[in-house]
Amino acid sequence: MCGRYAASRDTATLVAEFEVSKASGKELAPDYNVAPTKEVYAVVDRAGDDKEPGFRELAVVKWGLVPSWAKDPKIGSKMINARSETLTQKASFRRALAKRRCLLPADGFFEWYETDQSATAGSGKPVKQPFFIHPPDGSVLAMAGLFEYWRNPEKADDDPDLWLWTATVITTTAPDDLGRIHDRAPMIVPAHKWNDWLDPLQQDGAQAVGLLEPAAPGWLVADPVSTRVNNVRNNGPELVVPTPAA
């Protein structure tokens, strides 16, 4: 699974990188320890109509998908990832796959490797070494995602918080060079496929899944980092600085 990632780029940088036409008025601070339920940036394409042409938007969403039919938005904390292998089968993701695909910009993501050392003598619990997995050239990582709108039945129609906008990260089998750390990894959309993946007129879920490809072996590097990232309260660029492995 993908349960943490880093996202330090500001609105202006993302607008330029993803050729965005409209950006949310909300600026998020650089976050080097993005955790479920936090607010994150998502890139989406809007379909046009007779009154307005289509456009690309940089939105702010919460990480953890809440389907439109959900009775309790807390379900989002359990839906931070969507397995690529079952996207067309599960009701939670099927409609979003057809109509609401997005890109979630990141610097890289974190995974934990279980070492052969024990955290405490006699406890049997292994020490877990965190790794920061990222493009070696520092380029943006565009994680494939799905988004949804959930209407709060307790809010008035004119309440600015009437709609909750959420997203999930699509995952796949990790490439061989990363599978030694964790068997799953985010599905990454290469730049030349951004337009096709985001296209709101492409509403065939099976064809959309066909656009996705696992990261090629060697395309990402994995650096051991400080165990400070284990605590979601810790944040800052020092969390992605390589350190000696345990």
Phi and psi in degrees as a GROMACS rama.xvg file:
@    title "Ramachandran Plot"
@    xaxis  label "Phi"
@    yaxis  label "Psi"
@TYPE xy
-114.005  107.443  CYS-2
-112.596  -7.6524  GLY-3
-149.946  146.031  ARG-4
-153.401  172.043  TYR-5
-114.911  138.899  ALA-6
-146.099  99.3011  ALA-7
-107.867  -7.70987  SER-8
-71.7539  141.733  ARG-9
-88.5749  174.637  ASP-10
-56.6406  -47.8737  THR-11
-59.2423  -41.6918  ALA-12
-65.2283  -43.8654  THR-13
-69.125  -36.8228  LEU-14
-58.746  -42.3379  VAL-15
-71.7659  -44.3496  ALA-16
-65.4473  -38.0888  GLU-17
-103.578  7.88414  PHE-18
52.6929  52.9082  GLU-19
-81.1003  140.609  VAL-20
-94.9374  -30.4304  SER-21
-138.781  133.015  LYS-22
-121.437  147.498  ALA-23
-59.677  146.924  SER-24
-73.891  -4.01202  GLY-25
-95.7917  124.696  LYS-26
-99.0179  123.47  GLU-27
-91.6097  141.471  LEU-28
-72.6001  152.009  ALA-29
-54.105  133.093  PRO-30
-128.235  114.462  ASP-31
-98.9633  9.68799  TYR-32
-148.906  59.866  ASN-33
-68.1423  126.163  VAL-34
-123.905  161.144  ALA-35
-52.0331  144.244  PRO-36
79.2062  -5.14964  THR-37
-75.7748  159.89  LYS-38
-81.3232  137.183  GLU-39
-139.365  166.34  VAL-40
-85.2472  144.761  TYR-41
-137.409  138.226  ALA-42
-100.475  125.779  VAL-43
-134.351  153.071  VAL-44
-106.712  131.462  ASP-45
-99.2746  134.379  ARG-46
-73.8154  143.265  ALA-47
-86.6224  174.06  GLY-48
-146.024  -166.148  ASP-49
-65.8974  -23.7833  ASP-50
-97.5767  -28.3938  LYS-51
-144.814  134.754  GLU-52
-72.6802  161.595  PRO-53
-66.3935  159.885  GLY-54
-155.561  164.032  PHE-55
-102.21  134.023  ARG-56
-123.229  142.382  GLU-57
-102.387  108.178  LEU-58
-107.245  163.729  ALA-59
-109.571  123.162  VAL-60
-130.48  167.286  VAL-61
-96.0873  140.595  LYS-62
-82.6018  115.778  TRP-63
132.592  99.6764  GLY-64
-66.6142  131.11  LEU-65
-115.63  105.648  VAL-66
-58.6016  152.633  PRO-67
-60.3093  -27.0688  SER-68
-90.618  -0.708118  TRP-69
-64.9895  142.061  ALA-70
-87.0947  -26.6076  LYS-71
-131.347  121.393  ASP-72
-65.8181  -12.7877  PRO-73
-64.242  -15.6085  LYS-74
-60.7119  -21.9592  ILE-75
-59.0205  -31.8386  GLY-76
-66.7375  -16.6488  SER-77
-100.322  -0.630882  LYS-78
-126.292  48.1788  MET-79
-80.3591  -21.0203  ILE-80
-126.808  152.069  ASN-81
-131.604  121.633  ALA-82
-70.653  127.785  ARG-83
-61.3771  -29.7573  SER-84
-69.0603  -22.0262  GLU-85
-122.159  15.8369  THR-86
-59.1901  -40.2506  LEU-87
-80.3294  -6.08305  THR-88
-102.283  -34.8349  GLN-89
-87.3952  130.687  LYS-90
-60.559  -29.3472  ALA-91
-64.442  -26.0725  SER-92
-120.249  -16.5776  PHE-93
-59.6008  -47.3201  ARG-94
-68.9922  -39.8966  ARG-95
-65.289  -36.5215  ALA-96
-61.1691  -37.9014  LEU-97
-76.9101  -33.7796  ALA-98
-124.982  -17.4769  LYS-99
-135.658  73.5642  ARG-100
-99.8861  150.012  ARG-101
-146.97  172.915  CYS-102
-117.743  135.976  LEU-103
-112.174  104.488  LEU-104
-68.9816  138.009  PRO-105
-147.061  158.398  ALA-106
-82.2662  -33.0214  ASP-107
171.884  179.128  GLY-108
-131.731  164.775  PHE-109
-109.169  142.372  PHE-110
-139.088  158.131  GLU-111
-117.159  133.759  TRP-112
-107.236  129.151  TYR-113
-79.4827  116.983  GLU-114
-84.847  177.411  THR-115
-92.9879  11.515  ASP-116
-95.5865  148.601  GLN-117
-93.2845  138.77  SER-118
-63.2959  -41.0902  ALA-119
-136.847  138.578  THR-120
-54.5508  125.324  ALA-121
83.0485  -4.92245  GLY-122
-78.8348  -27.4908  SER-123
80.7377  -9.65917  GLY-124
-84.5308  124.695  LYS-125
-76.6518  151.882  PRO-126
-70.4088  133.216  VAL-127
-107.034  120.149  LYS-128
-91.9058  118.307  GLN-129
-76.4825  144.137  PRO-130
-125.172  141.765  PHE-131
-101.979  119.442  PHE-132
-108.09  123.09  ILE-133
-158.347  164.199  HIS-134
-68.0132  134.715  PRO-135
-65.2576  -22.6128  PRO-136
-90.1309  2.392  ASP-137
79.05  8.82129  GLY-138
-69.1677  163.697  SER-139
-70.0959  144.263  VAL-140
-103.484  113.881  LEU-141
-97.7288  95.2941  ALA-142
-77.6801  134.762  MET-143
-69.4718  134.41  ALA-144
-144.586  170.777  GLY-145
-126.161  148.753  LEU-146
-128.671  160.681  PHE-147
-145.533  157.942  GLU-148
-111.339  136.433  TYR-149
-126.983  125.472  TRP-150
-90.2309  124.713  ARG-151
-79.2587  112.382  ASN-152
-67.923  -11.7704  PRO-153
-93.526  -1.06712  GLU-154
-103.719  148.8  LYS-155
-73.6093  159.097  ALA-156
-61.1374  -26.5573  ASP-157
-97.9318  7.99308  ASP-158
-75.3563  129.062  ASP-159
-62.6941  -19.0929  PRO-160
-100.125  20.7865  ASP-161
-61.6141  -39.0872  LEU-162
-110.933  133.163  TRP-163
-103.958  125.916  LEU-164
-107.758  119.388  TRP-165
-130.253  166.25  THR-166
-149.063  160.678  ALA-167
-132.454  155.162  THR-168
-97.1914  128.685  VAL-169
-81.2874  131.744  ILE-170
-117.909  162.781  THR-171
-147.548  179.962  THR-172
-66.3575  131.854  THR-173
-68.5879  144.404  ALA-174
-62.0464  160.42  PRO-175
-53.9819  -39.2119  ASP-176
-73.7026  -15.7485  ASP-177
-107.257  -19.2547  LEU-178
-61.9564  -21.2211  GLY-179
-68.0261  -22.8145  ARG-180
-88.6616  -50.8355  ILE-181
-153.511  145.759  HIS-182
-80.2381  -7.56759  ASP-183
-122.235  156.873  ARG-184
-153.814  155.777  ALA-185
-62.309  146.296  PRO-186
-80.6732  125.492  MET-187
-103.089  134.945  ILE-188
-101.144  116.411  VAL-189
-67.5093  154.716  PRO-190
-55.16  -35.6178  ALA-191
-73.3907  -7.1549  HIS-192
-111.944  3.63909  LYS-193
-58.2277  -47.7852  TRP-194
-61.3704  -43.559  ASN-195
-66.6561  -40.8916  ASP-196
-66.6798  -38.5709  TRP-197
-84.2124  -15.0636  LEU-198
-52.6155  111.22  ASP-199
-70.3456  -14.5668  PRO-200
-85.9808  -12.3316  LEU-201
-88.0371  100.512  GLN-202
-116.677  23.518  GLN-203
-99.3866  107.421  ASP-204
-58.8205  -41.6889  GLY-205
-63.2757  -40.6215  ALA-206
-67.7693  -36.6892  GLN-207
-63.0565  -42.4955  ALA-208
-61.2696  -34.2401  VAL-209
-64.3876  -16.651  GLY-210
-77.4463  -18.4718  LEU-211
-86.8656  141.449  LEU-212
-136.469  138.049  GLU-213
-62.0316  153.519  PRO-214
-59.8383  133.49  ALA-215
-67.8938  143.444  ALA-216
-53.4611  133.851  PRO-217
89.3954  -8.78118  GLY-218
-75.7986  -29.1097  TRP-219
-115.173  151.197  LEU-220
-115.08  151.532  VAL-221
-118.796  114.959  ALA-222
-108.201  130.735  ASP-223
-65.8185  139.263  PRO-224
-132.339  173.63  VAL-225
-63.3551  145.65  SER-226
-70.6168  -0.957405  THR-227
-60.6367  -25.5291  ARG-228
-67.6111  -17.2101  VAL-229
-60.9433  -29.0149  ASN-230
-98.0264  118.602  ASN-231
-64.1998  -16.127  VAL-232
-75.5045  -19.6378  ARG-233
-82.6997  139.321  ASN-234
-155.223  152.595  ASN-235
137.802  160.164  GLY-236
-60.9515  -19.6691  PRO-237
-65.8137  -18.2268  GLU-238
-71.4618  -18.6839  LEU-239
-107.625  7.76782  VAL-240
-79.8496  127.206  VAL-241
-58.2326  139.586  PRO-242
-135.621  161.223  THR-243
-59.7921  135.983  PRO-244
-70.0336  154.354  ALA-245
